[in-house]
Amino acid sequence: MHESPAEDMFDSHQVVNQPAARGDLDLWAGDPALRTHVQAAGADPESLAVYGARLGSEALRAAGRAANRHPPELLLFDAGGRRRDEVMFHPAYHELMRVGIGAGYAALPWEGAPGGHATHAAMVYLTSQVEPGVCCPMTMTYAAVPALKADKALFSEWVPKLTARTYDPSTKPLARKPAATLGMAMTEKQGGSDIRANATTATPEGDHYRLLGHKWFCSAPMSDGFLTLAQAHGGLTCFLVPRWLEGARNPIRIQRLKDKLGNRANASAEIEYHGALAYRLGEEGAGLRTILEMVHHTRLDTAMAPAGLMRAALDSAHHWACHRSAFQKQLIDQPLMRAVLADLALDWEGTLALGLCVARAFDGRTAQDRAFARLGVALAKFLGNKLCPGVVYEAMEAMGGMGYVEDTPLPLLYREAPLNSIWEGSGNVICLDILRTLRKEPLAGEALSAELAQVAGQDRRFDAAMTAHMQTFPKLPDEAQARWYAESLATLLTASVLMRHAPDAVAGAYIATRLSDPRGRVAGAVGTLDTAPILARLGDGVR
């Protein structure tokens, strides 16, 4: 982007021992771990190569920073006092949306090509490294498609627009747009995750309904429509609420935008329905079952995003360590720094590997694939998101004071790190869902056992850890032990995936430091590690 280098010689001093500006990066070519696990998952490397190179360009990385620094603004009224209820975004946000949707982020899984969900999952991972806020509207657009199967007419009307590789942010009704996005509005003030407590009402009116009530958290309020829940005569029901009507605005009143810790480029709002027109999706009383089809797919993305955040943080820390010296040694050559970065890299690659393994199950067509996808995505979401904040923080600390400055990506990544554990089912909700799935779907447990059995006998340390897990949990645990159980199971599953697809040195180090050998509680508090093959997985993204 910069045609001439920045000046580094001043009257007072010369700038030395500072890494040069990185220029264009290639997020695909510079990530050997991603390429390994994409191949194992059956994703499309050609699409990802193009997307990774595009996202890593200096121009798009600058757009990501601009979208984050210039958050959306709420425009409730025009100059004359007429209601607008619109959200205005910085041009950089629209550019990132245009690139993501154009690459097939929301469309690929539904276009019929092999490995569509795995390719989509890898796109989530890549996008999260540049500007994670734009993932939200694209993820929900992707995830709405299976939920819309509950109504043939709505499916035929909406899905071609949701899967068009075109971005159109204009405020027009669906019929006059070449493409559309779809959001979600479920939770209310009195219930939160307990959506059965929702109080919004739906009154039938001909072929549609009218909604009256509120939603405490509406994601991406400038979407062309929302999936929402309301109480109809037959019970809690799912509805599709169009944002724009022909010749009028659907009475969806934005109350305010959420002032969030992170995810700043993306708007989240509190809204009210004042007789908003809505179309029923599925049968009355079946709202939870209907919308969970969408939630199931958004969970895949919340399992993949932390791997992208960790990758971006470690890439920055690794680059800093490779180009910065202290006490007459390059940081990357100092044994303790290598131990810390290698330990962190194991969490990152484990999260990436497990997420793409689960994504492959989303592409599967058998009942066992579907059962494993439901259980596996919950395990991946839980463990990856619990690890993410610590990895990002330690990467920040590895850079010293520079990591705490907004000139680097680390503050953005740190603010984002807790998000995906909270959205689409917080940690406790996910753990209880894991137990519920294993109780109600025996096939899910069988599918998980089959995954773990693939590596039985290959490493005595893994086998011993499996035995210890089964001795600790001879049956499903009580609710109070659900986190311990989920962490143990997810760690074993991650190790099994690494044993199948990662280099032996990486899988062996993961088993040693996570399953078999004594270690401390903080990053780098491990025994002797062969750090070279682990750090080599971080690659070098410079083009």
C-alpha positions as CSV (number, residue, x, y, z in Angstrom):
1,M,0.0,0.0,0.0
2,H,2.8,2.4,0.9
3,E,4.9,3.2,-2.1
4,S,7.9,4.7,-0.2
5,P,9.3,3.5,3.2
6,A,8.6,5.3,6.4
7,E,11.5,7.5,7.6
8,D,13.6,6.0,10.3
9,M,16.4,8.5,10.8
10,F,15.8,11.5,13.1
11,D,18.0,14.2,14.7
12,S,17.5,12.6,18.0
13,H,17.8,8.9,17.2
14,Q,17.5,6.2,14.5
15,V,14.7,3.6,14.7
16,V,16.3,0.2,15.1
17,N,15.3,-3.2,16.5
18,Q,11.7,-2.7,15.3
19,P,10.1,-5.1,12.9
20,A,9.4,-3.5,9.5
21,A,5.8,-3.1,8.3
22,R,4.7,-6.5,7.0
23,G,3.0,-5.4,3.8
24,D,0.8,-8.0,2.0
25,L,0.4,-11.3,3.7
26,D,-1.0,-14.6,2.4
27,L,-3.2,-16.1,5.1
28,W,-3.4,-19.4,3.2
29,A,0.1,-19.9,1.8
30,G,1.7,-18.8,5.2
31,D,-0.3,-21.2,7.3
32,P,0.9,-24.8,6.9
33,A,-1.3,-26.1,9.7
34,L,-4.4,-24.8,8.0
35,R,-3.4,-26.5,4.7
36,T,-2.9,-29.8,6.5
37,H,-6.3,-29.8,8.3
38,V,-8.2,-28.4,5.3
39,Q,-7.0,-31.4,3.2
40,A,-8.0,-33.8,6.0
41,A,-11.5,-32.2,6.2
42,G,-12.1,-32.4,2.5
43,A,-12.4,-28.6,2.0
44,D,-11.7,-26.8,-1.3
45,P,-8.1,-25.5,-1.2
46,E,-8.4,-23.5,-4.4
47,S,-11.2,-21.3,-3.0
48,L,-9.3,-20.9,0.2
49,A,-6.1,-20.0,-1.5
50,V,-7.8,-17.1,-3.3
51,Y,-9.6,-16.0,-0.2
52,G,-6.6,-16.2,2.1
53,A,-4.5,-14.1,-0.3
54,R,-7.2,-11.5,-0.7
55,L,-7.9,-11.2,3.0
56,G,-4.2,-10.9,3.9
57,S,-3.5,-8.0,1.6
58,E,-2.4,-4.8,3.3
59,A,-5.5,-3.0,1.9
60,L,-8.0,-5.4,3.5
61,R,-6.2,-5.6,6.7
62,A,-6.3,-1.8,6.9
63,A,-10.1,-2.0,6.1
64,G,-10.4,-4.4,9.1
65,R,-8.8,-1.8,11.4
66,A,-10.9,1.0,10.0
67,A,-14.2,-0.9,10.4
68,N,-13.2,-1.6,14.0
69,R,-12.2,2.0,14.8
70,H,-15.3,3.5,13.2
71,P,-18.2,1.5,14.8
72,P,-21.7,1.6,13.4
73,E,-24.0,4.5,14.2
74,L,-27.7,4.5,14.9
75,L,-29.9,6.8,12.8
76,L,-33.3,6.8,14.5
77,F,-34.9,9.8,12.7
78,D,-34.3,11.9,9.7
79,A,-33.9,15.7,9.8
80,G,-37.7,16.2,9.8
81,G,-38.4,13.8,12.7
82,R,-39.5,10.8,10.6
83,R,-38.4,7.4,11.8
84,R,-35.6,5.7,10.0
85,D,-34.5,3.0,12.4
86,E,-31.3,2.4,10.4
87,V,-27.7,1.6,11.2
88,M,-24.9,3.3,9.3
89,F,-21.6,1.5,8.7
90,H,-18.2,2.7,7.7
91,P,-17.3,1.9,4.0
92,A,-14.6,-0.5,5.2
93,Y,-17.3,-2.7,6.8
94,H,-19.2,-2.9,3.5
95,E,-16.0,-3.7,1.6
96,L,-15.2,-6.6,3.9
97,M,-18.8,-7.9,3.6
98,R,-18.6,-7.6,-0.2
99,V,-15.4,-9.7,-0.2
100,G,-16.7,-12.4,2.2
101,I,-20.1,-12.8,0.6
102,G,-18.5,-12.7,-2.9
103,A,-16.1,-15.5,-2.0
104,G,-19.0,-17.7,-0.9
105,Y,-18.8,-17.5,2.9
106,A,-22.6,-17.9,3.2
107,A,-23.2,-19.7,0.0
108,L,-20.6,-22.5,-0.5
109,P,-22.2,-25.1,1.8
110,W,-25.5,-24.9,-0.1
111,E,-24.1,-24.9,-3.6
112,G,-23.6,-28.7,-3.7
113,A,-19.8,-28.8,-4.0
114,P,-18.0,-31.4,-1.8
115,G,-16.6,-30.1,1.4
116,G,-18.8,-27.0,1.5
117,H,-19.2,-26.7,5.2
118,A,-15.5,-27.4,5.8
119,T,-14.6,-24.8,3.3
120,H,-17.0,-22.3,4.9
121,A,-15.5,-23.2,8.4
122,A,-12.0,-22.4,7.1
123,M,-13.3,-19.1,5.7
124,V,-14.6,-18.2,9.2
125,Y,-11.1,-19.0,10.5
126,L,-9.5,-16.7,7.9
127,T,-11.9,-13.8,8.3
128,S,-11.6,-13.8,12.1
129,Q,-7.9,-13.0,11.7
130,V,-8.7,-9.7,9.8
131,E,-12.0,-8.4,11.2
132,P,-14.1,-10.8,13.2
133,G,-17.1,-8.5,13.5
134,V,-18.2,-9.0,9.9
135,C,-18.5,-12.7,10.5
136,C,-21.7,-12.3,12.5
137,P,-24.1,-11.2,9.7
138,M,-22.5,-13.6,7.2
139,T,-22.6,-16.5,9.6
140,M,-26.3,-16.0,10.4
141,T,-27.1,-15.8,6.7
142,Y,-25.3,-19.1,6.1
143,A,-27.0,-20.7,9.1
144,A,-30.5,-19.6,8.3
145,V,-30.8,-21.8,5.2
146,P,-31.5,-25.2,7.0
147,A,-34.0,-23.5,9.3
148,L,-35.9,-22.2,6.3
149,K,-36.5,-25.7,5.1
150,A,-39.5,-25.7,7.5
151,D,-41.5,-23.7,4.9
152,K,-41.3,-24.4,1.2
153,A,-42.6,-21.1,0.1
154,L,-40.3,-19.1,2.4
155,F,-37.4,-21.3,1.4
156,S,-38.0,-20.7,-2.3
157,E,-38.4,-16.9,-1.8
158,W,-35.4,-16.3,0.5
159,V,-32.7,-18.9,0.0
160,P,-31.7,-17.9,-3.6
161,K,-31.1,-14.4,-2.3
162,L,-29.3,-15.6,0.8
163,T,-26.9,-17.8,-1.2
164,A,-26.3,-15.2,-4.0
165,R,-22.6,-14.2,-4.0
166,T,-23.6,-10.6,-4.0
167,Y,-23.7,-8.0,-1.3
168,D,-26.5,-5.5,-1.4
169,P,-26.9,-3.3,1.8
170,S,-29.7,-1.2,0.3
171,T,-33.0,-0.6,2.2
172,K,-35.3,-2.3,-0.3
173,P,-37.8,-5.1,0.0
174,L,-36.6,-8.6,-0.9
175,A,-38.2,-8.7,-4.3
176,R,-36.2,-5.7,-5.5
177,K,-32.8,-7.0,-4.3
178,P,-30.4,-9.4,-6.0
179,A,-29.2,-10.7,-2.6
180,A,-30.0,-10.6,1.1
181,T,-28.7,-11.2,4.6
182,L,-30.6,-12.7,7.5
183,G,-30.1,-12.0,11.2
184,M,-31.5,-13.4,14.4
185,A,-33.5,-12.0,17.4
186,M,-34.2,-14.5,20.1
187,T,-33.5,-13.4,23.7
188,E,-35.6,-11.1,25.8
189,K,-34.8,-9.1,29.0
190,Q,-36.6,-11.5,31.4
191,G,-35.2,-14.8,30.0
192,G,-31.9,-14.5,28.3
193,S,-30.9,-18.1,27.3
194,D,-34.2,-19.4,28.7
195,I,-36.0,-18.5,25.5
196,R,-39.1,-20.5,26.6
197,A,-39.7,-17.5,28.9
198,N,-40.2,-15.2,25.8
199,A,-43.2,-12.9,26.1
200,T,-43.4,-11.5,22.6
201,T,-46.8,-12.3,21.1
202,A,-47.9,-13.3,17.6
203,T,-51.4,-12.6,16.4
204,P,-52.6,-14.2,13.1
205,E,-53.7,-11.9,10.3
206,G,-54.5,-13.7,7.1
207,D,-51.4,-15.4,5.7
208,H,-49.1,-13.7,8.2
209,Y,-48.9,-12.7,11.8
210,R,-48.3,-9.4,13.7
211,L,-45.7,-9.4,16.5
212,L,-45.8,-7.3,19.6
213,G,-43.0,-7.3,22.1
214,H,-39.2,-6.8,22.4
215,K,-35.9,-8.5,21.8
216,W,-33.0,-7.7,24.1
217,F,-30.3,-8.8,21.6
218,C,-30.9,-8.5,17.9
219,S,-27.8,-9.4,15.9
220,A,-27.0,-7.5,12.7
221,P,-30.1,-5.3,12.8
222,M,-29.6,-4.0,9.2
223,S,-30.2,-7.5,7.8
224,D,-33.0,-7.9,5.3
225,G,-34.9,-10.2,7.7
226,F,-34.7,-12.0,11.1
227,L,-35.6,-15.3,12.5
228,T,-37.3,-14.7,15.8
229,L,-39.4,-16.4,18.4
230,A,-42.8,-15.3,19.7
231,Q,-45.7,-16.9,21.6
232,A,-48.6,-17.9,19.2
233,H,-51.8,-19.6,20.2
234,G,-50.1,-23.0,19.9
235,G,-47.0,-22.0,21.9
236,L,-43.5,-20.7,21.2
237,T,-43.2,-20.4,17.4
238,C,-40.5,-19.4,15.0
239,F,-41.1,-16.5,12.6
240,L,-39.3,-14.8,9.7
241,V,-39.7,-11.0,10.0
242,P,-38.8,-9.0,6.9
243,R,-37.0,-5.8,7.6
244,W,-38.4,-3.9,4.6
245,L,-41.9,-4.0,3.1
246,E,-43.1,-2.8,-0.3
247,G,-43.9,0.9,0.1
248,A,-43.4,0.9,3.9
249,R,-41.1,0.0,6.7
250,N,-42.0,-3.0,8.9
251,P,-42.5,-1.5,12.4
252,I,-39.3,-2.8,14.0
253,R,-38.1,-0.1,16.3
254,I,-34.5,0.0,17.3
255,Q,-34.1,1.2,20.9
256,R,-30.3,1.4,21.0
257,L,-27.2,-0.3,19.9
258,K,-25.3,-2.4,22.4
259,D,-22.1,-0.8,23.7
260,K,-20.1,-4.0,23.5
261,L,-16.6,-4.9,24.8
262,G,-15.5,-6.0,21.4
263,N,-17.0,-7.0,18.1
264,R,-17.2,-3.3,17.4
265,A,-17.6,-3.3,13.6
266,N,-20.8,-5.3,14.0
267,A,-24.0,-3.8,15.2
268,S,-26.1,-5.5,17.9
269,A,-29.3,-3.9,19.0
270,E,-32.3,-3.8,21.4
271,I,-35.5,-3.7,19.3
272,E,-39.2,-3.6,19.7
273,Y,-41.9,-5.1,17.5
274,H,-44.9,-2.7,17.2
275,G,-47.2,-4.9,15.1
276,A,-44.4,-6.1,12.9
277,L,-45.4,-8.3,10.0
278,A,-44.0,-11.8,10.3
279,Y,-44.4,-15.2,8.5
280,R,-44.6,-18.4,10.5
281,L,-41.7,-20.8,10.0
282,G,-42.8,-24.3,11.0
283,E,-45.7,-25.3,13.1
284,E,-47.0,-23.3,16.0
285,G,-45.3,-24.5,19.2
286,A,-42.3,-25.9,17.3
287,G,-40.3,-22.7,17.5
288,L,-37.4,-24.0,19.5
289,R,-36.9,-27.0,17.3
290,T,-37.1,-24.9,14.2
291,I,-34.6,-22.2,15.2
292,L,-32.2,-24.7,16.7
293,E,-31.4,-25.7,13.1
294,M,-29.9,-22.3,12.7
295,V,-28.2,-22.3,16.1
296,H,-26.6,-25.7,15.3
297,H,-24.9,-24.2,12.3
298,T,-23.9,-20.9,14.0
299,R,-22.2,-23.0,16.6
300,L,-19.8,-24.4,14.0
301,D,-18.7,-20.9,13.3
302,T,-18.3,-20.1,17.0
303,A,-16.1,-23.2,17.3
304,M,-13.9,-22.0,14.3
305,A,-13.5,-18.3,15.2
306,P,-11.4,-18.8,18.3
307,A,-8.8,-20.7,16.2
308,G,-8.6,-17.7,13.9
309,L,-8.2,-15.3,16.8
310,M,-5.5,-17.4,18.3
311,R,-3.7,-17.7,15.0
312,A,-3.8,-14.0,14.4
313,A,-2.4,-13.3,17.9
314,L,0.3,-15.9,17.7
315,D,1.3,-14.8,14.2
316,S,1.9,-11.3,15.6
317,A,3.8,-12.5,18.6
318,H,5.9,-14.9,16.5
319,H,6.7,-12.3,13.9
320,W,7.7,-9.9,16.7
321,A,9.9,-12.5,18.4
322,C,11.6,-13.3,15.0
323,H,12.5,-9.6,14.4
324,R,13.2,-8.3,17.8
325,S,16.3,-8.8,20.0
326,A,16.9,-8.3,23.7
327,F,20.0,-9.0,25.8
328,Q,22.1,-9.7,22.7
329,K,19.7,-12.5,21.5
330,Q,16.8,-12.7,19.1
331,L,13.6,-13.2,21.2
332,I,12.8,-16.3,19.2
333,D,16.1,-17.9,20.1
334,Q,15.5,-17.6,23.8
335,P,14.4,-20.9,25.3
336,L,11.7,-19.6,27.6
337,M,10.1,-17.6,24.8
338,R,10.2,-20.6,22.6
339,A,8.5,-22.8,25.3
340,V,5.7,-20.2,25.8
341,L,5.0,-19.8,22.1
342,A,5.1,-23.5,21.4
343,D,2.8,-24.3,24.3
344,L,0.3,-21.7,22.9
345,A,0.7,-23.0,19.4
346,L,-0.5,-26.4,20.6
347,D,-3.8,-24.9,21.8
348,W,-4.2,-23.1,18.5
349,E,-3.6,-26.0,16.2
350,G,-5.7,-28.3,18.4
351,T,-8.6,-25.9,18.1
352,L,-8.2,-25.6,14.4
353,A,-7.9,-29.3,13.9
354,L,-10.9,-30.2,16.0
355,G,-13.1,-27.5,14.4
356,L,-12.4,-28.7,10.8
357,C,-12.9,-32.3,11.9
358,V,-16.3,-31.4,13.1
359,A,-17.0,-29.3,9.9
360,R,-16.3,-32.5,7.9
361,A,-19.1,-34.2,9.8
362,F,-21.4,-31.3,8.8
363,D,-20.7,-32.3,5.2
364,G,-21.4,-35.9,5.9
365,R,-24.7,-37.5,4.8
366,T,-25.1,-40.4,7.3
367,A,-27.1,-40.4,10.6
368,Q,-23.8,-41.0,12.4
369,D,-22.3,-37.9,10.7
370,R,-25.2,-35.8,11.9
371,A,-25.0,-37.2,15.4
372,F,-21.3,-36.6,15.7
373,A,-21.7,-33.1,14.3
374,R,-24.1,-32.2,17.0
375,L,-22.0,-33.5,19.8
376,G,-18.6,-32.6,18.3
377,V,-19.5,-29.0,17.6
378,A,-20.4,-28.5,21.3
379,L,-17.2,-30.0,22.5
380,A,-15.1,-27.9,20.0
381,K,-17.0,-24.7,20.9
382,F,-16.5,-25.3,24.6
383,L,-12.8,-26.1,24.7
384,G,-11.6,-23.7,22.0
385,N,-13.3,-20.7,23.5
386,K,-12.1,-21.4,27.0
387,L,-8.5,-21.5,25.7
388,C,-8.8,-18.5,23.4
389,P,-8.6,-15.6,25.9
390,G,-5.5,-17.0,27.6
391,V,-3.7,-17.6,24.3
392,V,-4.4,-14.1,23.1
393,Y,-3.3,-12.6,26.4
394,E,-0.1,-14.5,26.5
395,A,0.6,-13.5,22.9
396,M,0.1,-9.9,23.9
397,E,2.5,-10.3,26.8
398,A,5.1,-11.9,24.5
399,M,5.2,-8.6,22.7
400,G,5.5,-6.5,25.9
401,G,4.1,-3.0,26.0
402,M,3.7,-3.0,22.2
403,G,1.1,-5.7,22.4
404,Y,-1.0,-3.5,24.6
405,V,-1.1,-0.7,21.9
406,E,-3.9,-0.3,19.3
407,D,-1.2,0.0,16.6
408,T,-1.1,-3.8,16.8
409,P,-4.0,-6.3,16.3
410,L,-3.7,-7.6,19.9
411,P,-6.2,-5.3,21.6
412,L,-8.9,-6.0,19.0
413,L,-8.2,-9.8,19.4
414,Y,-8.3,-9.6,23.2
415,R,-11.6,-7.8,23.2
416,E,-13.0,-10.4,20.8
417,A,-11.6,-13.4,22.6
418,P,-14.5,-14.1,25.1
419,L,-17.3,-13.5,22.6
420,N,-17.8,-16.9,20.9
421,S,-18.0,-18.6,24.3
422,I,-20.9,-16.4,25.2
423,W,-22.8,-16.3,21.9
424,E,-24.9,-19.3,20.8
425,G,-24.8,-21.0,24.2
426,S,-22.4,-20.0,27.0
427,G,-20.1,-22.5,28.6
428,N,-22.6,-23.9,31.1
429,V,-25.3,-24.2,28.5
430,I,-23.0,-26.0,26.1
431,C,-21.9,-28.5,28.8
432,L,-25.5,-29.3,29.7
433,D,-26.3,-29.7,26.0
434,I,-23.4,-32.2,25.7
435,L,-24.9,-34.3,28.6
436,R,-28.4,-34.0,27.1
437,T,-27.2,-35.1,23.7
438,L,-25.4,-38.2,25.1
439,R,-28.5,-39.1,27.1
440,K,-31.0,-38.7,24.3
441,E,-29.0,-39.7,21.2
442,P,-27.1,-42.9,21.8
443,L,-25.8,-42.7,18.2
444,A,-23.9,-39.5,19.2
445,G,-21.9,-41.4,21.9
446,E,-21.3,-44.2,19.4
447,A,-20.0,-41.8,16.8
448,L,-17.7,-40.2,19.3
449,S,-16.4,-43.6,20.5
450,A,-15.7,-44.5,16.8
451,E,-13.6,-41.3,16.4
452,L,-11.6,-42.0,19.5
453,A,-11.1,-45.7,18.6
454,Q,-9.3,-44.8,15.4
455,V,-6.1,-44.0,17.3
456,A,-6.4,-46.7,20.0
457,G,-3.1,-48.5,20.5
458,Q,-1.0,-45.9,18.7
459,D,0.3,-44.1,21.8
460,R,0.3,-45.6,25.3
461,R,0.0,-42.1,26.9
462,F,-3.2,-41.5,25.0
463,D,-4.5,-44.9,25.9
464,A,-3.7,-44.3,29.5
465,A,-5.5,-40.9,29.4
466,M,-8.6,-42.6,27.9
467,T,-8.6,-45.2,30.6
468,A,-8.3,-42.5,33.3
469,H,-11.2,-40.6,31.8
470,M,-13.4,-43.7,31.8
471,Q,-12.5,-44.5,35.4
472,T,-13.3,-41.0,36.5
473,F,-16.5,-41.0,34.5
474,P,-17.9,-44.5,34.4
475,K,-21.3,-42.9,33.6
476,L,-22.4,-39.5,32.7
477,P,-21.5,-37.1,35.5
478,D,-23.8,-35.0,37.6
479,E,-24.5,-31.5,36.4
480,A,-21.9,-29.9,38.7
481,Q,-19.1,-31.9,37.0
482,A,-20.2,-31.2,33.5
483,R,-17.4,-28.7,32.8
484,W,-14.7,-31.2,33.9
485,Y,-16.3,-33.9,31.8
486,A,-16.6,-31.7,28.7
487,E,-13.0,-30.5,29.0
488,S,-11.6,-34.0,29.4
489,L,-13.6,-35.4,26.5
490,A,-12.8,-32.5,24.2
491,T,-9.1,-32.7,25.0
492,L,-9.1,-36.4,24.2
493,L,-10.9,-35.8,20.9
494,T,-8.5,-33.0,20.0
495,A,-5.6,-35.3,20.6
496,S,-7.1,-38.0,18.5
497,V,-7.5,-35.6,15.6
498,L,-3.9,-34.4,15.9
499,M,-2.7,-38.0,16.0
500,R,-4.4,-38.7,12.7
501,H,-3.5,-35.5,10.8
502,A,-0.8,-33.4,12.4
503,P,3.0,-34.1,12.4
504,D,4.0,-36.7,15.0
505,A,6.0,-34.1,16.9
506,V,2.9,-31.8,17.3
507,A,0.5,-34.7,18.3
508,G,3.1,-36.1,20.7
509,A,3.7,-32.7,22.4
510,Y,0.0,-32.1,22.7
511,I,-0.5,-35.5,24.4
512,A,2.5,-34.9,26.7
513,T,1.5,-31.5,27.8
514,R,-2.3,-31.9,27.9
515,L,-2.9,-35.6,28.9
516,S,0.1,-37.3,30.4
517,D,3.0,-35.3,31.9
518,P,3.0,-33.0,34.9
519,R,2.8,-29.3,34.1
520,G,1.9,-26.0,35.6
521,R,-1.2,-23.9,35.1
522,V,0.3,-21.1,32.9
523,A,1.5,-21.1,29.4
524,G,5.1,-22.4,29.0
525,A,5.0,-24.2,32.4
526,V,5.9,-27.5,30.7
527,G,8.6,-30.0,30.6
528,T,11.1,-30.3,27.7
529,L,9.5,-29.6,24.3
530,D,10.9,-30.0,20.9
531,T,9.8,-26.5,19.9
532,A,11.1,-26.3,16.3
533,P,8.5,-28.5,14.6
534,I,5.7,-26.9,16.7
535,L,6.7,-23.3,15.9
536,A,7.2,-24.3,12.2
537,R,3.4,-24.8,12.0
538,L,3.1,-21.0,12.5
539,G,4.7,-20.6,9.1
540,D,5.5,-17.2,7.5
541,G,2.7,-15.4,5.9
542,V,4.8,-12.7,4.1
543,R,4.2,-12.7,0.4
